[in-house]
Amino acid sequence: MSQPIIAFEQVSKVFEDNGTVVLKDVSFELEEGKFLYPAGRFW
């Protein structure tokens, strides 16, 4: 397995104005030659 070109480990995000949790303990690695795209609801 090749080394990841980007990695996130246990990333969380909360909007301070209203306390909405949008990410909680998200982890992933992206290897060279692979791609990632967000899916889901966008405002």
Biopython code that builds the backbone (N, CA, C, O; Angstrom):
import numpy as np
from Bio.PDB.StructureBuilder import StructureBuilder

atoms = [
    (1, "MET", "N", (0.846, -1.178, 0.000)),
    (1, "MET", "CA", (0.000, 0.000, 0.000)),
    (1, "MET", "C", (0.888, 1.236, 0.000)),
    (1, "MET", "O", (1.864, 1.302, 0.748)),
    (2, "SER", "N", (0.553, 2.216, -0.837)),
    (2, "SER", "CA", (1.359, 3.433, -0.902)),
    (2, "SER", "C", (1.016, 4.383, 0.240)),
    (2, "SER", "O", (-0.018, 4.251, 0.895)),
    (3, "GLN", "N", (1.898, 5.330, 0.457)),
    (3, "GLN", "CA", (1.687, 6.328, 1.500)),
    (3, "GLN", "C", (0.561, 7.282, 1.081)),
    (3, "GLN", "O", (0.455, 7.624, -0.097)),
    (4, "PRO", "N", (-0.267, 7.709, 2.016)),
    (4, "PRO", "CA", (-1.326, 8.660, 1.677)),
    (4, "PRO", "C", (-0.739, 10.029, 1.336)),
    (4, "PRO", "O", (0.268, 10.445, 1.910)),
    (5, "ILE", "N", (-1.385, 10.726, 0.390)),
    (5, "ILE", "CA", (-0.957, 12.090, 0.074)),
    (5, "ILE", "C", (-1.690, 13.097, 0.953)),
    (5, "ILE", "O", (-1.269, 14.247, 1.080)),
    (6, "ILE", "N", (-2.787, 12.657, 1.558)),
    (6, "ILE", "CA", (-3.503, 13.477, 2.532)),
    (6, "ILE", "C", (-4.190, 12.528, 3.511)),
    (6, "ILE", "O", (-4.680, 11.466, 3.127)),
    (7, "ALA", "N", (-4.217, 12.924, 4.763)),
    (7, "ALA", "CA", (-4.862, 12.097, 5.782)),
    (7, "ALA", "C", (-5.513, 12.989, 6.831)),
    (7, "ALA", "O", (-4.948, 14.004, 7.239)),
    (8, "PHE", "N", (-6.693, 12.601, 7.253)),
    (8, "PHE", "CA", (-7.398, 13.260, 8.348)),
    (8, "PHE", "C", (-7.659, 12.205, 9.409)),
    (8, "PHE", "O", (-8.094, 11.099, 9.089)),
    (9, "GLU", "N", (-7.400, 12.530, 10.654)),
    (9, "GLU", "CA", (-7.636, 11.591, 11.745)),
    (9, "GLU", "C", (-8.467, 12.260, 12.828)),
    (9, "GLU", "O", (-8.061, 13.270, 13.402)),
    (10, "GLN", "N", (-9.613, 11.699, 13.097)),
    (10, "GLN", "CA", (-10.523, 12.143, 14.153)),
    (10, "GLN", "C", (-10.827, 13.642, 14.069)),
    (10, "GLN", "O", (-10.715, 14.360, 15.062)),
    (11, "VAL", "N", (-11.210, 14.105, 12.883)),
    (11, "VAL", "CA", (-11.544, 15.510, 12.657)),
    (11, "VAL", "C", (-12.992, 15.766, 13.064)),
    (11, "VAL", "O", (-13.888, 14.993, 12.724)),
    (12, "SER", "N", (-13.210, 16.843, 13.785)),
    (12, "SER", "CA", (-14.556, 17.254, 14.190)),
    (12, "SER", "C", (-14.744, 18.729, 13.873)),
    (12, "SER", "O", (-13.782, 19.498, 13.839)),
    (13, "LYS", "N", (-16.002, 19.117, 13.640)),
    (13, "LYS", "CA", (-16.329, 20.523, 13.377)),
    (13, "LYS", "C", (-17.689, 20.823, 13.982)),
    (13, "LYS", "O", (-18.659, 20.099, 13.759)),
    (14, "VAL", "N", (-17.745, 21.905, 14.753)),
    (14, "VAL", "CA", (-18.993, 22.388, 15.343)),
    (14, "VAL", "C", (-19.109, 23.870, 15.010)),
    (14, "VAL", "O", (-18.164, 24.629, 15.224)),
    (15, "PHE", "N", (-20.265, 24.288, 14.486)),
    (15, "PHE", "CA", (-20.490, 25.706, 14.244)),
    (15, "PHE", "C", (-20.735, 26.396, 15.571)),
    (15, "PHE", "O", (-21.638, 26.024, 16.321)),
    (16, "GLU", "N", (-19.919, 27.408, 15.857)),
    (16, "GLU", "CA", (-19.981, 28.081, 17.154)),
    (16, "GLU", "C", (-21.274, 28.868, 17.368)),
    (16, "GLU", "O", (-21.753, 28.978, 18.496)),
    (17, "ASP", "N", (-21.841, 29.413, 16.292)),
    (17, "ASP", "CA", (-23.021, 30.267, 16.461)),
    (17, "ASP", "C", (-24.255, 29.518, 16.953)),
    (17, "ASP", "O", (-25.063, 30.078, 17.695)),
    (18, "ASN", "N", (-24.411, 28.241, 16.543)),
    (18, "ASN", "CA", (-25.603, 27.503, 16.966)),
    (18, "ASN", "C", (-25.311, 26.113, 17.532)),
    (18, "ASN", "O", (-26.238, 25.391, 17.899)),
    (19, "GLY", "N", (-24.042, 25.736, 17.607)),
    (19, "GLY", "CA", (-23.669, 24.458, 18.201)),
    (19, "GLY", "C", (-23.913, 23.238, 17.328)),
    (19, "GLY", "O", (-23.837, 22.110, 17.814)),
    (20, "THR", "N", (-24.206, 23.443, 16.038)),
    (20, "THR", "CA", (-24.464, 22.328, 15.133)),
    (20, "THR", "C", (-23.180, 21.543, 14.875)),
    (20, "THR", "O", (-22.171, 22.110, 14.457)),
    (21, "VAL", "N", (-23.226, 20.241, 15.128)),
    (21, "VAL", "CA", (-22.097, 19.351, 14.851)),
    (21, "VAL", "C", (-22.212, 18.910, 13.396)),
    (21, "VAL", "O", (-23.201, 18.285, 13.012)),
    (22, "VAL", "N", (-21.204, 19.231, 12.585)),
    (22, "VAL", "CA", (-21.242, 18.854, 11.172)),
    (22, "VAL", "C", (-20.265, 17.731, 10.842)),
    (22, "VAL", "O", (-20.453, 17.024, 9.852)),
    (23, "LEU", "N", (-19.237, 17.559, 11.646)),
    (23, "LEU", "CA", (-18.315, 16.428, 11.537)),
    (23, "LEU", "C", (-17.986, 15.946, 12.939)),
    (23, "LEU", "O", (-17.816, 16.749, 13.856)),
    (24, "LYS", "N", (-17.895, 14.626, 13.104)),
    (24, "LYS", "CA", (-17.532, 14.090, 14.412)),
    (24, "LYS", "C", (-16.640, 12.865, 14.219)),
    (24, "LYS", "O", (-17.078, 11.829, 13.718)),
    (25, "ASP", "N", (-15.385, 13.009, 14.628)),
    (25, "ASP", "CA", (-14.400, 11.922, 14.568)),
    (25, "ASP", "C", (-14.271, 11.302, 13.175)),
    (25, "ASP", "O", (-14.255, 10.078, 13.041)),
    (26, "VAL", "N", (-14.178, 12.138, 12.143)),
    (26, "VAL", "CA", (-14.031, 11.668, 10.767)),
    (26, "VAL", "C", (-12.558, 11.393, 10.488)),
    (26, "VAL", "O", (-11.697, 12.224, 10.778)),
    (27, "SER", "N", (-12.275, 10.224, 9.924)),
    (27, "SER", "CA", (-10.906, 9.857, 9.558)),
    (27, "SER", "C", (-10.902, 9.265, 8.152)),
    (27, "SER", "O", (-11.787, 8.486, 7.798)),
    (28, "PHE", "N", (-9.903, 9.639, 7.354)),
    (28, "PHE", "CA", (-9.713, 9.007, 6.054)),
    (28, "PHE", "C", (-8.322, 9.307, 5.531)),
    (28, "PHE", "O", (-7.662, 10.244, 5.979)),
    (29, "GLU", "N", (-7.885, 8.495, 4.572)),
    (29, "GLU", "CA", (-6.612, 8.689, 3.882)),
    (29, "GLU", "C", (-6.879, 8.650, 2.388)),
    (29, "GLU", "O", (-7.722, 7.887, 1.917)),
    (30, "LEU", "N", (-6.159, 9.473, 1.651)),
    (30, "LEU", "CA", (-6.283, 9.509, 0.205)),
    (30, "LEU", "C", (-4.917, 9.215, -0.396)),
    (30, "LEU", "O", (-3.941, 9.918, -0.132)),
    (31, "GLU", "N", (-4.862, 8.165, -1.207)),
    (31, "GLU", "CA", (-3.601, 7.768, -1.829)),
    (31, "GLU", "C", (-3.449, 8.424, -3.198)),
    (31, "GLU", "O", (-4.435, 8.792, -3.837)),
    (32, "GLU", "N", (-2.210, 8.563, -3.633)),
    (32, "GLU", "CA", (-1.926, 9.132, -4.944)),
    (32, "GLU", "C", (-2.639, 8.321, -6.021)),
    (32, "GLU", "O", (-2.622, 7.091, -6.000)),
    (33, "GLY", "N", (-3.264, 9.023, -6.961)),
    (33, "GLY", "CA", (-3.971, 8.368, -8.053)),
    (33, "GLY", "C", (-5.429, 8.072, -7.744)),
    (33, "GLY", "O", (-6.177, 7.671, -8.635)),
    (34, "LYS", "N", (-5.843, 8.259, -6.509)),
    (34, "LYS", "CA", (-7.235, 8.045, -6.104)),
    (34, "LYS", "C", (-7.934, 9.393, -6.017)),
    (34, "LYS", "O", (-7.278, 10.433, -5.963)),
    (35, "PHE", "N", (-9.243, 9.380, -6.003)),
    (35, "PHE", "CA", (-9.971, 10.637, -5.848)),
    (35, "PHE", "C", (-11.109, 10.457, -4.861)),
    (35, "PHE", "O", (-11.567, 9.345, -4.597)),
    (36, "LEU", "N", (-11.545, 11.573, -4.331)),
    (36, "LEU", "CA", (-12.596, 11.597, -3.324)),
    (36, "LEU", "C", (-13.509, 12.767, -3.636)),
    (36, "LEU", "O", (-13.040, 13.853, -3.976)),
    (37, "TYR", "N", (-14.798, 12.553, -3.524)),
    (37, "TYR", "CA", (-15.718, 13.669, -3.706)),
    (37, "TYR", "C", (-16.796, 13.611, -2.638)),
    (37, "TYR", "O", (-17.231, 12.531, -2.238)),
    (38, "PRO", "N", (-17.221, 14.775, -2.181)),
    (38, "PRO", "CA", (-18.277, 14.805, -1.168)),
    (38, "PRO", "C", (-19.624, 14.467, -1.791)),
    (38, "PRO", "O", (-19.894, 14.822, -2.938)),
    (39, "ALA", "N", (-20.441, 13.798, -1.049)),
    (39, "ALA", "CA", (-21.796, 13.471, -1.491)),
    (39, "ALA", "C", (-22.747, 13.749, -0.339)),
    (39, "ALA", "O", (-22.379, 13.621, 0.829)),
    (40, "GLY", "N", (-23.927, 14.116, -0.665)),
    (40, "GLY", "CA", (-24.909, 14.383, 0.370)),
    (40, "GLY", "C", (-25.573, 15.725, 0.154)),
    (40, "GLY", "O", (-25.550, 16.281, -0.944)),
    (41, "ARG", "N", (-26.150, 16.225, 1.194)),
    (41, "ARG", "CA", (-26.909, 17.471, 1.129)),
    (41, "ARG", "C", (-25.985, 18.676, 1.288)),
    (41, "ARG", "O", (-25.199, 18.753, 2.232)),
    (42, "PHE", "N", (-26.093, 19.594, 0.367)),
    (42, "PHE", "CA", (-25.340, 20.840, 0.427)),
    (42, "PHE", "C", (-26.327, 21.984, 0.452)),
    (42, "PHE", "O", (-27.390, 21.904, -0.163)),
    (43, "TRP", "N", (-25.989, 23.039, 1.152)),
    (43, "TRP", "CA", (-26.892, 24.179, 1.236)),
    (43, "TRP", "C", (-26.636, 25.101, 0.096)),
    (43, "TRP", "O", (-27.295, 26.134, -0.022)),
]
sb = StructureBuilder()
sb.init_structure("model")
sb.init_model(0)
sb.init_chain("A")
sb.init_seg("    ")
for serial, (resi, resn, name, xyz) in enumerate(atoms, 1):
    if name == "N":
        sb.init_residue(resn, " ", resi, " ")
    sb.init_atom(name, np.array(xyz, "f"), 0.0, 1.0, " ", f" {name:<3s}", serial, name[0])
structure = sb.get_structure()
